[in-house]
Amino acid sequence: MSENTFKVDEQGLVLTRVLDAPRELVFKVWSEAEHLKNWWGPKGFTMEVMNLDFSPGGKFHYKMQSPDGFEMWGLFIFGEIVEPEKIEFVNAFSDKDGNMVRAPFFEVWPLEIQNVLTFEEHDGKTTLTMKGYPINATEEEVAAFNANKDSMRQGFAGTFEQLDEYLAKSSL
C-alpha cells in the first residue's frame, strides 16, 4: 500500500501519493467518467457521474451517496490541462442542477477550492501531487479549511486507497 504525505500551510493542503501504475493510466482514470465513478469520493459511497466535459472551462458534475442514503453533489470546473502532466480544477459542493452551494456538513467552509494535480513517472510508478487551497474565501473560511486538515487527510486517504485498488485492476 502507498503512503500519503499531507501538509497544510498558508498555501493550503498538499497531498502526495506514489501509485504503482504508469502516468498515462493515472491521468486517464482522473479524466474519464467511466473510471472516476469507480474510485472518486469517500470510501463506502456510490458515485454517479451526471456530466463530464474534460476540457478547459468544462465541468464534472457528480452525485455521491452514502450507504444510509445521504446524498452529496459535487462539481469540478477545469482550468489548465496538460496531458499527462497536470490537471487544474476548482472543486465545490453543488446542488443537483450543478450550481455551487455551501458544504452540507460545515457551518463555515470555502465555497471554492482550487486544486492542481501533477503526475510524475519514475520507474513505472506515478507520484501524484495534489495541492488544494481556498479561493474567493473569507479569513474565517480559510481558517476553517486549515482547521479541518485531519478530516481532509482521512477523506483523501480513503479516496486514494480506492484509486490504488482501481489502478491495480486497470490497464491502458
Secondary structure as the mmCIF struct_conf table of DSSP 4:
data_model
#
loop_
_struct_conf.conf_type_id
_struct_conf.id
_struct_conf.beg_label_comp_id
_struct_conf.beg_label_asym_id
_struct_conf.beg_label_seq_id
_struct_conf.end_label_comp_id
_struct_conf.end_label_asym_id
_struct_conf.end_label_seq_id
HELX_LH_PP_P HELX_LH_PP_P1 SER A 2 GLU A 3
STRN STRN1 ASN A 4 ASP A 9
TURN_TY1_P TURN_TY1_P1 GLU A 10 GLN A 11
STRN STRN2 GLY A 12 LEU A 19
BEND BEND1 ASP A 20 ALA A 21
HELX_RH_AL_P HELX_RH_AL_P1 ARG A 23 SER A 31
HELX_RH_AL_P HELX_RH_AL_P2 ALA A 33 LEU A 36
TURN_TY1_P TURN_TY1_P2 LYS A 37 TRP A 39
BEND BEND2 GLY A 41 PRO A 42
TURN_TY1_P TURN_TY1_P3 LYS A 43 GLY A 44
STRN STRN3 THR A 46 LEU A 52
BEND BEND3 SER A 55 SER A 55
TURN_TY1_P TURN_TY1_P4 PRO A 56 GLY A 57
STRN STRN4 LYS A 59 GLN A 65
TURN_TY1_P TURN_TY1_P5 PRO A 67 ASP A 68
STRN STRN5 GLU A 71 VAL A 82
TURN_TY1_P TURN_TY1_P6 GLU A 83 GLU A 85
STRN STRN6 LYS A 86 SER A 94
TURN_TY1_P TURN_TY1_P7 LYS A 96 ASP A 97
BEND BEND4 GLY A 98 GLY A 98
STRN STRN7 MET A 100 VAL A 101
BEND BEND5 PRO A 104 PHE A 105
BEND BEND6 GLU A 107 VAL A 108
BEND BEND7 LEU A 111 LEU A 111
STRN STRN8 GLU A 112 HIS A 122
TURN_TY1_P TURN_TY1_P8 ASP A 123 GLY A 124
STRN STRN9 LYS A 125 ILE A 135
BEND BEND8 ASN A 136 ASN A 136
HELX_RH_AL_P HELX_RH_AL_P3 GLU A 139 ALA A 147
TURN_TY1_P TURN_TY1_P9 ASN A 148 ASN A 148
HELX_RH_AL_P HELX_RH_AL_P4 LYS A 149 ALA A 168
TURN_TY1_P TURN_TY1_P10 LYS A 169 LYS A 169
#
